[in-house]
Amino acid sequence: MLLSAAVSLDGCIDDVGRERLILSNDADLDRVDEVRASVDAILVGANTIRCDDPRLLVRSDARRAARVATGRPPSPVKVTLTRTGKIAPDSRFLTTGEGERVVYAPTSAIADVRDRIGDAATVVGAGDPLDVATLLADLRRRGVRRLMVEGGSEVHTLFMASGLVDELHVVFAPFLVGQPGAPRFVNAAEFPQGPGRRMRLVETRPIGDVVLLRYVPCSDT
């Protein structure tokens, strides 16, 4: 499982304004598109769908064609998780692209989620409370071998705290947000165990005015 994020130098993934804060640049967005084209599924949280209304599609015509040529759909499976089921039926997550869509929710909320979105996506219970390992096991049964997690903050926190992330891509933008209420990469309050396991840096890549750091978990010795 790959987790991908773009952050400011003070660790924020957005500011407190109404418009989405663009942290990356065109060259890095193309890199992200390349990574998207290589995975089986892309996951974002329901709050990201509400705030950003992403399409979660591969943008490049050539990359979509390359996927089709190898027997895959033009874009990866679209995945989200929600505790409340508040996903707008007209969101681009549900209405754009022809690929499969899967919504994970607490088992007790499945009926409410299905009532809200109808048959626009497959709704799956993932425990009470929602459990990352259960979600990943279900995706594997659906043929997903490589998952890309794109946020937002609550989702990054949930997956990082699970200890199941195989690879971490963090792009640092060359500015500070400097707003106490801005959403951060992870929510420190949800890491009661203190500092997490140290990761190993395997790549540092300048991309225009941003820098990509790529990490993998340290091997046990």
N, CA, C and O of each residue as an XYZ file, in Angstrom:
884
protein
N       0.839     -1.188      0.000
C       0.000      0.000      0.000
C       0.884      1.251      0.000
O       1.805      1.381      0.806
N       0.586      2.143     -0.901
C       1.339      3.382     -1.058
C       0.503      4.542     -0.535
O      -0.664      4.681     -0.900
N       1.088      5.365      0.308
C       0.414      6.563      0.794
C       1.125      7.782      0.222
O       2.347      7.896      0.310
N       0.346      8.699     -0.370
C       0.898      9.852     -1.078
C       0.303     11.137     -0.540
O      -0.908     11.231     -0.340
N       1.162     12.141     -0.304
C       0.675     13.429      0.214
C       1.590     14.553     -0.241
O       2.791     14.363     -0.431
N       0.998     15.727     -0.410
C       1.753     16.961     -0.619
C       1.493     17.862      0.580
O       0.344     18.059      0.977
N       2.563     18.408      1.158
C       2.434     19.186      2.392
C       3.263     20.460      2.298
O       4.220     20.551      1.530
N       2.869     21.427      3.094
C       3.670     22.643      3.228
C       4.866     22.348      4.139
O       4.962     21.267      4.719
N       5.759     23.307      4.253
C       6.931     23.096      5.103
C       6.560     22.954      6.574
O       7.333     22.392      7.349
N       5.395     23.450      6.971
C       4.942     23.266      8.348
C       3.923     22.137      8.476
O       3.180     22.073      9.456
N       3.891     21.250      7.485
C       3.147     20.012      7.625
C       1.665     20.073      7.350
O       0.929     19.183      7.775
N       1.194     21.106      6.645
C      -0.232     21.236      6.355
C      -0.545     20.730      4.948
O       0.265     20.873      4.032
N      -1.725     20.141      4.788
C      -2.139     19.663      3.459
C      -3.153     20.610      2.812
O      -3.578     20.376      1.681
N      -3.539     21.663      3.509
C      -4.462     22.664      2.988
C      -4.403     23.861      3.920
O      -3.756     23.808      4.966
N      -5.081     24.949      3.539
C      -5.224     26.079      4.453
C      -6.675     26.146      4.904
O      -7.434     25.199      4.698
N      -7.065     27.262      5.520
C      -8.428     27.362      6.047
C      -9.360     28.098      5.083
O     -10.513     28.360      5.427
N      -8.886     28.431      3.897
C      -9.723     29.116      2.921
C     -10.710     28.184      2.252
O     -10.633     26.965      2.404
N     -11.643     28.768      1.507
C     -12.664     27.979      0.815
C     -12.098     27.244     -0.393
O     -12.505     26.120     -0.686
N     -11.164     27.873     -1.091
C     -10.580     27.257     -2.280
C      -9.488     26.269     -1.886
O      -8.771     26.469     -0.905
N      -9.377     25.198     -2.671
C      -8.344     24.204     -2.410
C      -6.962     24.821     -2.590
O      -6.718     25.506     -3.584
N      -6.062     24.590     -1.649
C      -4.696     25.079     -1.736
C      -3.880     24.144     -2.628
O      -3.813     22.941     -2.372
N      -3.266     24.687     -3.663
C      -2.431     23.889     -4.557
C      -1.015     23.867     -3.996
O      -0.340     24.896     -3.952
N      -0.573     22.699     -3.573
C       0.744     22.552     -2.954
C       1.795     22.074     -3.948
O       2.989     22.288     -3.738
N       1.366     21.436     -5.017
C       2.285     20.845     -5.966
C       2.461     21.745     -7.181
O       1.985     22.880     -7.191
N       3.144     21.242     -8.204
C       3.300     21.954     -9.465
C       2.952     21.014    -10.616
O       2.672     19.836    -10.391
N       2.966     21.517    -11.827
C       2.524     20.711    -12.965
C       3.366     19.452    -13.142
O       2.833     18.381    -13.431
N       4.680     19.578    -12.969
C       5.555     18.423    -13.155
C       5.266     17.350    -12.116
O       5.263     16.159    -12.429
N       5.025     17.771    -10.887
C       4.733     16.772     -9.860
C       3.343     16.182    -10.039
O       3.144     14.998     -9.768
N       2.391     16.964    -10.482
C       1.060     16.416    -10.760
C       1.137     15.349    -11.855
O       0.391     14.369    -11.828
N       2.037     15.543    -12.812
C       2.221     14.518    -13.843
C       2.859     13.267    -13.247
O       2.521     12.149    -13.637
N       3.783     13.452    -12.300
C       4.357     12.290    -11.602
C       3.279     11.520    -10.859
O       3.254     10.291    -10.906
N       2.385     12.231    -10.169
C       1.297     11.573     -9.448
C       0.406     10.813    -10.422
O      -0.053      9.711    -10.119
N       0.161     11.401    -11.593
C      -0.647     10.719    -12.601
C       0.029      9.427    -13.052
O      -0.637      8.419    -13.285
N       1.336      9.462    -13.172
C       2.086      8.257    -13.542
C       1.949      7.176    -12.474
O       1.781      5.998    -12.788
N       2.023      7.586    -11.210
C       1.858      6.619    -10.121
C       0.432      6.069    -10.127
O       0.229      4.865     -9.974
N      -0.546      6.944    -10.303
C      -1.941      6.484    -10.381
C      -2.115      5.418    -11.451
O      -2.806      4.421    -11.242
N      -1.485      5.634    -12.588
C      -1.628      4.693    -13.691
C      -1.016      3.336    -13.376
O      -1.331      2.347    -14.038
N      -0.143      3.277    -12.369
C       0.548      2.025    -12.041
C      -0.170      1.196    -10.987
O       0.192      0.040    -10.765
N      -1.192      1.768    -10.326
C      -1.821      1.070     -9.208
C      -3.153      0.452     -9.630
O      -3.665      0.713    -10.718
N      -3.695     -0.371     -8.739
C      -4.974     -1.025     -8.997
C      -6.159     -0.241     -8.454
O      -7.275     -0.379     -8.956
N      -5.930      0.584     -7.430
C      -7.027      1.339     -6.817
C      -6.478      2.589     -6.153
O      -5.331      2.625     -5.707
N      -7.334      3.630     -6.095
C      -6.999      4.898     -5.438
C      -8.044      5.149     -4.362
O      -9.243      5.037     -4.616
N      -7.588      5.491     -3.157
C      -8.499      5.717     -2.027
C      -8.362      7.128     -1.489
O      -7.253      7.620     -1.281
N      -9.503      7.780     -1.265
C      -9.559      9.040     -0.518
C     -10.699      8.935      0.492
O     -11.586      8.092      0.358
N     -10.662      9.794      1.494
C     -11.735      9.820      2.472
C     -12.951     10.569      1.956
O     -12.864     11.341      1.001
N     -14.078     10.332      2.597
C     -15.319     10.993      2.186
C     -15.229     12.505      2.350
O     -15.852     13.245      1.588
N     -14.464     12.975      3.331
C     -14.345     14.418      3.506
C     -13.613     15.059      2.332
O     -13.933     16.181      1.940
N     -12.631     14.353      1.767
C     -11.943     14.845      0.571
C     -12.916     14.938     -0.596
O     -12.852     15.880     -1.385
N     -13.812     13.971     -0.710
C     -14.831     14.028     -1.761
C     -15.731     15.235     -1.561
O     -16.070     15.923     -2.523
N     -16.121     15.496     -0.320
C     -16.995     16.641     -0.048
C     -16.294     17.973     -0.305
O     -16.904     18.906     -0.826
N     -15.021     18.062      0.056
C     -14.313     19.344     -0.038
C     -13.718     19.608     -1.422
O     -13.785     20.730     -1.924
N     -13.133     18.570     -2.040
C     -12.389     18.754     -3.288
C     -13.090     18.201     -4.517
O     -12.764     18.585     -5.640
N     -14.053     17.301     -4.321
C     -14.789     16.666     -5.420
C     -13.840     16.130     -6.491
O     -13.968     16.498     -7.659
N     -12.881     15.262     -6.115
C     -11.910     14.762     -7.097
C     -12.519     13.737     -8.042
O     -13.476     13.048     -7.689
N     -11.963     13.638     -9.242
C     -12.406     12.616    -10.203
C     -11.693     11.285     -9.968
O     -12.263     10.219    -10.201
N     -10.435     11.353     -9.502
C      -9.615     10.162     -9.249
C      -9.441      9.317    -10.507
O      -9.546      8.091    -10.463
N      -9.177      9.978    -11.617
C      -8.954      9.302    -12.892
C      -7.524      9.545    -13.367
O      -6.916     10.558    -13.021
N      -6.993      8.626    -14.150
C      -5.723      8.859    -14.841
C      -5.966      9.913    -15.914
O      -6.886      9.772    -16.720
N      -5.159     10.958    -15.935
C      -5.387     12.082    -16.848
C      -4.791     11.861    -18.230
O      -5.388     12.251    -19.234
N      -3.625     11.244    -18.287
C      -2.899     11.103    -19.550
C      -3.583     10.104    -20.484
O      -3.856      8.969    -20.094
N      -3.855     10.529    -21.710
C      -4.434      9.626    -22.705
C      -3.518      8.431    -22.947
O      -3.987      7.299    -23.065
N      -2.206      8.683    -23.022
C      -1.258      7.609    -23.298
C      -1.235      6.590    -22.161
O      -1.152      5.387    -22.407
N      -1.306      7.061    -20.935
C      -1.292      6.135    -19.792
C      -2.587      5.338    -19.713
O      -2.568      4.151    -19.388
N      -3.710      5.984    -20.008
C      -4.967      5.243    -20.029
C      -4.934      4.165    -21.104
O      -5.372      3.037    -20.879
N      -4.416      4.519    -22.265
C      -4.333      3.550    -23.362
C      -3.406      2.391    -23.001
O      -3.685      1.242    -23.344
N      -2.307      2.687    -22.312
C      -1.372      1.640    -21.915
C      -2.021      0.668    -20.934
O      -1.771     -0.536    -20.987
N      -2.857      1.200    -20.037
C      -3.566      0.324    -19.109
C      -4.529     -0.599    -19.864
O      -4.591     -1.800    -19.602
N      -5.268     -0.022    -20.790
C      -6.234     -0.813    -21.556
C      -5.518     -1.891    -22.363
O      -6.017     -3.008    -22.495
N      -4.352     -1.553    -22.901
C      -3.595     -2.508    -23.711
C      -3.139     -3.723    -22.908
O      -2.878     -4.785    -23.473
N      -3.046     -3.560    -21.580
C      -2.636     -4.678    -20.721
C      -3.833     -5.330    -20.034
O      -3.670     -6.094    -19.083
N      -5.032     -5.026    -20.521
C      -6.227     -5.673    -19.995
C      -6.799     -5.046    -18.742
O      -7.640     -5.651    -18.076
N      -6.358     -3.844    -18.411
C      -6.873     -3.153    -17.234
C      -7.822     -2.041    -17.654
O      -7.781     -1.609    -18.806
N      -8.681     -1.562    -16.748
C      -9.526     -0.424    -17.077
C      -8.680      0.839    -17.243
O      -7.549      0.877    -16.760
N      -9.199      1.875    -17.915
C      -8.410      3.087    -18.155
C      -7.895      3.749    -16.876
O      -6.808      4.327    -16.879
N      -8.647      3.673    -15.802
C      -8.247      4.237    -14.513
C      -8.450      3.189    -13.426
O      -9.247      2.266    -13.598
N      -7.737      3.322    -12.309
C      -7.885      2.356    -11.223
C      -9.276      2.392    -10.584
O     -10.048      3.332    -10.779
N      -9.566      1.355     -9.827
C     -10.782      1.325     -9.011
C     -10.772      2.522     -8.057
O      -9.740      2.840     -7.467
N     -11.914      3.177     -7.909
C     -12.031      4.306     -6.979
C     -12.605      3.808     -5.655
O     -13.610      3.097     -5.629
N     -11.951      4.194     -4.555
C     -12.320      3.697     -3.235
C     -12.438      4.866     -2.269
O     -11.641      5.803     -2.316
N     -13.433      4.806     -1.395
C     -13.515      5.762     -0.304
C     -13.962      5.049      0.952
O     -14.450      3.920      0.900
N     -13.794      5.715      2.078
C     -14.318      5.209      3.338
C     -15.053      6.341      4.037
O     -14.661      7.505      3.946
N     -16.114      5.988      4.729
C     -16.952      6.986      5.376
C     -17.526      6.418      6.658
O     -17.907      5.249      6.719
N     -17.584      7.248      7.673
C     -18.226      6.838      8.923
C     -19.692      7.234      8.933
O     -20.498      6.617      9.630
N     -20.049      8.264      8.159
C     -21.401      8.838      8.230
C     -22.233      8.576      6.988
O     -23.458      8.686      7.037
N     -21.596      8.232      5.871
C     -22.334      8.033      4.635
C     -22.668      9.306      3.895
O     -23.442      9.274      2.938
N     -22.098     10.438      4.315
C     -22.418     11.721      3.684
C     -21.594     11.915      2.419
O     -20.626     12.675      2.400
N     -21.991     11.221      1.375
C     -21.361     11.337      0.061
C     -22.437     11.788     -0.916
O     -23.454     11.113     -1.077
N     -22.221     12.911     -1.560
C     -23.235     13.446     -2.471
C     -23.399     12.524     -3.675
O     -22.406     12.142     -4.294
N     -24.629     12.160     -4.018
C     -24.856     11.285     -5.180
C     -24.333     11.860     -6.487
O     -24.061     11.112     -7.426
N     -24.187     13.204     -6.562
C     -23.690     13.814     -7.795
C     -22.192     14.124     -7.732
O     -21.681     14.841     -8.593
N     -21.489     13.606     -6.743
C     -20.044     13.823     -6.662
C     -19.345     13.186     -7.852
O     -19.824     12.198     -8.409
N     -18.218     13.751     -8.236
C     -17.484     13.207     -9.382
C     -16.900     11.832     -9.070
O     -16.641     11.046     -9.982
N     -16.693     11.541     -7.805
C     -16.271     10.196     -7.414
C     -17.266      9.159     -7.932
O     -16.868      8.090     -8.394
N     -18.548      9.474     -7.855
C     -19.597      8.535     -8.247
C     -20.024      8.667     -9.704
O     -20.566      7.718    -10.272
N     -19.792      9.816    -10.316
C     -20.397     10.066    -11.627
C     -19.413     10.102    -12.792
O     -19.843     10.053    -13.944
N     -18.111     10.186    -12.535
C     -17.141     10.256    -13.631
C     -16.401      8.937    -13.786
O     -16.169      8.223    -12.811
N     -16.036      8.625    -15.017
C     -15.324      7.393    -15.286
C     -16.252      6.187    -15.325
O     -17.382      6.234    -14.840
N     -15.757      5.125    -15.902
C     -16.558      3.925    -16.080
C     -16.093      2.771    -15.198
O     -16.638      1.670    -15.277
N     -15.092      3.017    -14.359
C     -14.532      1.934    -13.555
C     -15.350      1.631    -12.311
O     -16.366      2.268    -12.032
N     -14.878      0.645    -11.579
C     -15.537      0.204    -10.354
C     -15.342      1.229     -9.246
O     -14.309      1.894     -9.174
N     -16.351      1.348     -8.379
C     -16.283      2.225     -7.200
C     -16.686      1.417     -5.980
O     -17.676      0.687     -6.006
N     -15.911      1.554     -4.908
C     -16.198      0.822     -3.678
C     -16.202      1.806     -2.515
O     -15.286      2.614     -2.364
N     -17.250      1.725     -1.697
C     -17.377      2.577     -0.512
C     -17.346      1.684      0.720
O     -18.172      0.782      0.858
N     -16.395      1.934      1.618
C     -16.314      1.189      2.877
C     -16.903      2.019      4.002
O     -16.674      3.225      4.092
N     -17.653      1.364      4.843
C     -18.319      2.042      5.956
C     -18.363      1.099      7.147
O     -18.202     -0.110      6.981
N     -18.579      1.638      8.362
C     -18.825      0.740      9.489
C     -19.990     -0.180      9.165
O     -20.956      0.240      8.528
N     -19.908     -1.403      9.587
C     -20.939     -2.378      9.255
C     -22.327     -1.898      9.651
O     -23.302     -2.169      8.951
N     -22.420     -1.187     10.769
C     -23.714     -0.708     11.254
C     -24.301      0.396     10.385
O     -25.488      0.701     10.503
N     -23.486      1.009      9.504
C     -23.946      2.134      8.682
C     -24.229      1.744      7.237
O     -24.588      2.603      6.431
N     -24.075      0.475      6.893
C     -24.198      0.067      5.492
C     -25.544      0.456      4.892
O     -25.594      0.992      3.784
N     -26.624      0.197      5.601
C     -27.955      0.476      5.056
C     -28.121      1.960      4.756
O     -28.669      2.324      3.716
N     -27.650      2.820      5.661
C     -27.775      4.265      5.457
C     -26.984      4.718      4.239
O     -27.455      5.548      3.462
N     -25.771      4.169      4.072
C     -24.940      4.554      2.928
C     -25.588      4.105      1.626
O     -25.610      4.858      0.652
N     -26.108      2.903      1.599
C     -26.769      2.407      0.380
C     -28.002      3.225      0.040
O     -28.278      3.476     -1.134
N     -28.745      3.641      1.053
C     -29.917      4.486      0.810
C     -29.513      5.813      0.185
O     -30.250      6.376     -0.625
N     -28.335      6.312      0.565
C     -27.915      7.635      0.100
C     -27.373      7.613     -1.323
O     -27.668      8.515     -2.107
N     -26.579      6.588     -1.672
C     -25.916      6.604     -2.979
C     -26.502      5.593     -3.963
O     -26.097      5.562     -5.124
N     -27.436      4.779     -3.524
C     -28.055      3.821     -4.428
C     -27.066      2.798     -4.953
O     -26.260      2.255     -4.198
N     -27.133      2.536     -6.264
C     -26.255      1.539     -6.869
C     -25.068      2.159     -7.597
O     -24.466      1.530     -8.467
N     -24.732      3.409     -7.232
C     -23.603      4.083     -7.890
C     -22.259      3.491     -7.487
O     -21.258      3.712     -8.168
N     -22.226      2.737     -6.383
C     -20.986      2.113     -5.923
C     -21.333      0.880     -5.111
O     -22.456      0.734     -4.629
N     -20.362     -0.003     -4.967
C     -20.508     -1.151     -4.085
C     -20.217     -0.707     -2.665
O     -19.157     -0.137     -2.406
N     -21.126     -0.953     -1.745
C     -20.961     -0.556     -0.347
C     -20.605     -1.792      0.470
O     -21.289     -2.813      0.402
N     -19.524     -1.688      1.243
C     -19.003     -2.837      1.978
C     -18.799     -2.466      3.443
O     -18.248     -1.408      3.746
N     -19.236     -3.322      4.338
C     -18.977     -3.121      5.759
C     -17.560     -3.531      6.104
O     -17.085     -4.573      5.653
N     -16.875     -2.710      6.908
C     -15.477     -2.975      7.266
C     -15.286     -2.951      8.774
O     -14.262     -2.490      9.277
N     -16.292     -3.458      9.489
C     -16.169     -3.558     10.940
C     -16.777     -2.390     11.668
O     -17.137     -1.383     11.058
N     -16.892     -2.522     12.976
C     -17.371     -1.452     13.859
C     -16.418     -1.333     15.046
O     -16.461     -2.172     15.945
N     -15.555     -0.307     15.073
C     -15.398      0.748     14.068
C     -14.704      0.236     12.805
O     -14.195     -0.885     12.769
N     -14.696      1.071     11.785
C     -14.091      0.700     10.505
C     -12.624      0.322     10.709
O     -11.873      1.038     11.372
N     -12.228     -0.810     10.131
C     -10.907     -1.379     10.374
C     -10.104     -1.444      9.072
O     -10.583     -1.973      8.069
N      -8.882     -0.903      9.091
C      -8.051     -0.844      7.894
C      -7.705     -2.236      7.382
O      -7.763     -2.480      6.177
N      -7.347     -3.148      8.274
C      -6.970     -4.497      7.839
C      -8.138     -5.199      7.147
O      -7.937     -5.907      6.160
N      -9.353     -5.008      7.657
C     -10.536     -5.600      7.034
C     -10.752     -5.017      5.646
O     -11.061     -5.745      4.703
N     -10.591     -3.708      5.522
C     -10.734     -3.028      4.234
C      -9.717     -3.561      3.231
O     -10.070     -3.870      2.093
N      -8.457     -3.669      3.647
C      -7.412     -4.127      2.735
C      -7.634     -5.578      2.314
O      -7.394     -5.939      1.162
N      -8.091     -6.404      3.251
C      -8.357     -7.803      2.914
C      -9.470     -7.913      1.879
O      -9.399     -8.748      0.977
N     -10.496     -7.076      2.003
C     -11.581     -7.106      1.022
C     -11.088     -6.630     -0.342
O     -11.465     -7.199     -1.366
N     -10.256     -5.603     -0.367
C      -9.709     -5.140     -1.641
C      -8.860     -6.219     -2.308
O      -8.908     -6.375     -3.528
N      -8.091     -6.957     -1.531
C      -7.302     -8.053     -2.112
C      -8.211     -9.093     -2.752
O      -7.904     -9.620     -3.821
N      -9.330     -9.388     -2.095
C     -10.275    -10.350     -2.679
C     -10.861     -9.826     -3.987
O     -11.294    -10.612     -4.831
N     -10.878     -8.515     -4.160
C     -11.379     -7.901     -5.387
C     -10.281     -7.730     -6.440
O     -10.522     -7.132     -7.488
N      -9.106     -8.236     -6.178
C      -8.021     -8.186     -7.147
C      -7.114     -6.985     -7.023
O      -6.261     -6.769     -7.884
N      -7.275     -6.196     -5.975
C      -6.423     -5.018     -5.775
C      -5.144     -5.451     -5.070
O      -5.174     -5.861     -3.909
N      -4.036     -5.359     -5.769
C      -2.744     -5.714     -5.195
C      -1.935     -4.486     -4.798
O      -1.085     -4.555     -3.910
N      -2.198     -3.378     -5.449
C      -1.459     -2.147     -5.120
C      -2.468     -1.016     -4.966
O      -3.158     -0.644     -5.915
N      -2.539     -0.481     -3.762
C      -3.484      0.583     -3.415
C      -2.719      1.880     -3.183
O      -1.674      1.889     -2.531
N      -3.251      2.976     -3.724
C      -2.684      4.306     -3.504
C      -3.654      5.102     -2.635
O      -4.805      5.312     -3.017
N      -3.189      5.541     -1.472
C      -4.007      6.317     -0.541
C      -3.619      7.781     -0.681
O      -2.456      8.139     -0.493
N      -4.598      8.636     -1.013
C      -4.308     10.044     -1.299
C      -4.858     11.022     -0.263
O      -4.744     12.231     -0.461
N      -5.444     10.552      0.821
C      -5.865     11.505      1.851
C      -7.352     11.553      2.061
O      -8.094     10.754      1.491
N      -7.797     12.499      2.889
C      -7.064     13.585      3.531
C      -6.472     13.219      4.893
O      -6.034     12.092      5.121
N      -6.474     14.200      5.781
C      -5.769     14.090      7.042
C      -6.235     12.903      7.884
O      -5.406     12.146      8.390
N      -7.542     12.731      8.040
C      -8.039     11.625      8.856
C      -7.657     10.278      8.262
O      -7.328      9.339      8.987
N      -7.703     10.191      6.940
C      -7.353      8.938      6.273
C      -5.854      8.671      6.393
O      -5.449      7.546      6.688
N      -5.022      9.701      6.165
C      -3.582      9.528      6.355
C      -3.291      9.038      7.773
O      -2.485      8.128      7.969
N      -3.944      9.641      8.750
C      -3.725      9.263     10.145
C      -4.118      7.811     10.379
O      -3.371      7.054     10.999
N      -5.289      7.423      9.885
C      -5.782      6.066     10.071
C      -4.816      5.040      9.488
O      -4.500      4.043     10.137
N      -4.345      5.282      8.261
C      -3.475      4.306      7.615
C      -2.067      4.318      8.199
O      -1.467      3.255      8.359
N      -1.526      5.482      8.521
C      -0.198      5.525      9.118
C      -0.198      4.862     10.490
O       0.753      4.166     10.844
N      -1.256      5.072     11.261
C      -1.341      4.460     12.588
C      -1.504      2.948     12.504
O      -1.181      2.238     13.456
N      -2.003      2.446     11.370
C      -2.223      1.004     11.230
C      -0.920      0.221     11.110
O      -0.883     -0.979     11.385
N       0.146      0.902     10.698
C       1.418      0.216     10.491
C       1.469     -0.636      9.244
O       2.366     -1.467      9.101
N       0.513     -0.445      8.325
C       0.410     -1.287      7.130
C       0.867     -0.589      5.855
O       0.750     -1.156      4.769
N       1.384      0.628      5.968
C       1.857      1.360      4.788
C       3.190      0.788      4.327
O       4.134      0.700      5.113
N       3.273      0.398      3.053
C       4.498     -0.180      2.488
C       5.423      0.867      1.883
O       6.631      0.653      1.780
N       4.852      1.993      1.487
C       5.646      3.030      0.844
C       4.967      4.371      1.078
O       3.743      4.484      1.008
N       5.779      5.386      1.355
C       5.270      6.725      1.649
C       5.924      7.730      0.718
O       7.150      7.827      0.658
N       5.089      8.488     -0.020
C       5.572      9.580     -0.864
C       5.104     10.896     -0.240
O       3.902     11.118     -0.094
N       6.040     11.763      0.125
C       5.694     13.081      0.663
C       6.379     14.138     -0.183
O       7.602     14.138     -0.330
N       5.584     15.035     -0.736
C       6.121     16.158     -1.509
C       6.010     17.413     -0.658
O       4.931     17.742     -0.165
N       7.122     18.112     -0.487
C       7.146     19.344      0.304
C       7.082     20.557     -0.611
O       7.906     20.716     -1.512
N       6.090     21.409     -0.366
C       5.940     22.663     -1.101
C       6.812     23.740     -0.445
O       7.071     23.667      0.757
N       7.267     24.735     -1.212
C       8.250     25.699     -0.696
C       7.627     26.883      0.029
O       7.997     28.029     -0.226
N       6.688     26.622      0.926
C       6.097     27.719      1.700
C       5.478     27.177      2.978
O       5.287     25.971      3.132
N       5.167     28.095      3.897
C       4.486     27.789      5.145
C       3.029     28.203      5.032
O       2.718     29.227      4.424
N       2.133     27.414      5.615
C       0.731     27.816      5.703
C       0.531     28.734      6.901
O      -0.116     29.774      6.779
N       1.071     28.371      8.044
C       1.070     29.254      9.206
C      -0.290     29.539      9.808
O      -0.485     30.601     10.398
N      -1.236     28.624      9.678
C      -2.583     28.807     10.233
C      -2.876     27.668     11.212
O      -2.892     26.504     10.813
N      -3.106     27.988     12.484
C      -3.311     26.936     13.487
C      -4.444     25.978     13.155
O      -4.383     24.807     13.530
N      -5.473     26.445     12.463
C      -6.613     25.590     12.164
C      -6.504     24.816     10.866
O      -7.435     24.098     10.502
N      -5.389     24.944     10.158
C      -5.236     24.263      8.875
C      -5.055     22.759      9.085
O      -4.389     22.347     10.034
N      -5.645     21.930      8.204
C      -5.485     20.484      8.341
C      -4.052     20.059      8.090
O      -3.390     20.550      7.176
N      -3.589     19.146      8.910
C      -2.211     18.684      8.819
C      -2.154     17.311      8.178
O      -3.173     16.642      8.009
N      -0.953     16.905      7.827
C      -0.747     15.609      7.187
C      -1.353     14.483      8.023
O      -2.092     13.647      7.504
N      -1.039     14.466      9.310
C      -1.666     13.518     10.238
C      -2.089     14.271     11.486
O      -1.567     15.343     11.792
N      -3.049     13.686     12.203
C      -3.547     14.277     13.445
C      -2.766     13.698     14.615
O      -2.912     12.523     14.953
N      -1.934     14.536     15.230
C      -1.058     14.052     16.297
C      -1.841     13.448     17.459
O      -1.362     12.521     18.111
N      -3.034     13.963     17.721
C      -3.821     13.464     18.848
C      -4.222     12.005     18.674
O      -4.566     11.338     19.649
N      -4.180     11.502     17.437
C      -4.578     10.125     17.179
C      -3.389      9.175     17.140
O      -3.509      8.033     16.695
N      -2.237      9.656     17.611
C      -1.064      8.800     17.761
C      -0.674      8.755     19.240
O       0.394      9.243     19.610
N      -1.529      8.172     20.092
C      -1.251      8.182     21.525
C      -0.013      7.387     21.910
O       0.523      7.560     23.005
N       0.445      6.516     21.014
C       1.606      5.705     21.333
C       2.907      6.478     21.190
O       3.972      5.942     21.495
N       2.848      7.720     20.735
C       4.066      8.502     20.572
C       4.661      8.312     19.194
O       3.972      7.849     18.285
N       5.949      8.664     19.016
C       6.572      8.570     17.696
C       6.427      7.180     17.095
O       6.609      6.165     17.767
N       6.094      7.166     15.808
C       5.910      5.890     15.126
C       7.236      5.260     14.752
O       8.306      5.801     15.033
N       7.145      4.118     14.120
C       8.329      3.373     13.719
C       9.121      4.164     12.680
O       8.541      4.742     11.761
N      10.425      4.188     12.824
C      11.277      4.928     11.907
C      11.219      4.298     10.520
O      11.199      3.075     10.386
N      11.192      5.151      9.480
C      11.167      4.670      8.105
C      12.513      4.951      7.444
O      13.316      5.736      7.948
N      12.744      4.296      6.311
C      14.015      4.415      5.596
C      13.815      5.248      4.339
O      12.933      4.956      3.531
N      14.628      6.282      4.172
C      14.569      7.144      2.995
C      15.234      6.440      1.823
O      16.401      6.056      1.904
N      14.478      6.267      0.713
C      15.038      5.565     -0.446
C      15.167      6.462     -1.674
O      15.794      6.073     -2.659
N      14.585      7.653     -1.626
C      14.724      8.564     -2.753
C      14.461      9.996     -2.308
O      13.549     10.262     -1.525
N      15.273     10.908     -2.821
C      15.042     12.353     -2.687
C      15.113     12.930     -4.089
O      16.126     12.789     -4.774
N      14.024     13.590     -4.524
C      13.980     14.056     -5.909
C      13.425     15.479     -5.994
O      12.243     15.682     -5.717
N      14.239     16.467     -6.366
C      13.688     17.792     -6.646
C      12.825     17.733     -7.910
O      13.224     17.150     -8.917
N      11.649     18.338     -7.844
C      10.756     18.415     -9.004
C      10.333     19.880     -9.114
O       9.359     20.309     -8.495
N      11.084     20.632     -9.911
C      10.828     22.073     -9.944
C      11.078     22.670     -8.569
O      12.156     22.509     -7.998
N      10.063     23.369     -8.036
C      10.244     24.020     -6.743
C       9.751     23.182     -5.571
O       9.695     23.684     -4.448
N       9.388     21.910     -5.800
C       9.005     21.015     -4.708
C      10.016     19.877     -4.626
O      10.813     19.669     -5.541
N       9.969     19.145     -3.515
C      10.892     18.028     -3.306
C      10.091     16.802     -2.895
O       9.274     16.864     -1.977
N      10.330     15.682     -3.582
C       9.718     14.411     -3.234
C      10.658     13.620     -2.337
O      11.833     13.440     -2.657
N      10.127     13.148     -1.203
C      10.824     12.203     -0.340
C      10.050     10.899     -0.378
O       8.841     10.875     -0.148
N      10.751      9.818     -0.669
C      10.102      8.509     -0.737
C      10.685      7.609      0.342
O      11.900      7.429      0.430
N       9.803      7.047      1.159
C      10.212      6.218      2.298
C       9.588      4.822      2.202
O       8.521      4.638      1.616
N      10.272      3.860      2.785
C       9.733      2.521      2.997
C       9.998      2.157      4.453
O      10.899      2.723      5.072
N       9.226      1.218      5.015
C       9.476      0.814      6.410
C      10.870      0.224      6.562
O      11.376     -0.415      5.640
N      11.490      0.430      7.709
C      12.778     -0.196      7.994
C      12.559     -1.688      8.185
O      11.576     -2.105      8.798
N      13.483     -2.497      7.657
C      13.393     -3.943      7.820
C      13.769     -4.307      9.255
O      14.630     -3.676      9.869
N      13.102     -5.342      9.776
C      13.451     -5.836     11.104
C      14.840     -6.475     11.061
O      15.213     -7.118     10.079
N      15.579     -6.291     12.119
C      16.902     -6.882     12.198
C      17.016     -7.751     13.433
O      18.068     -8.342     13.676
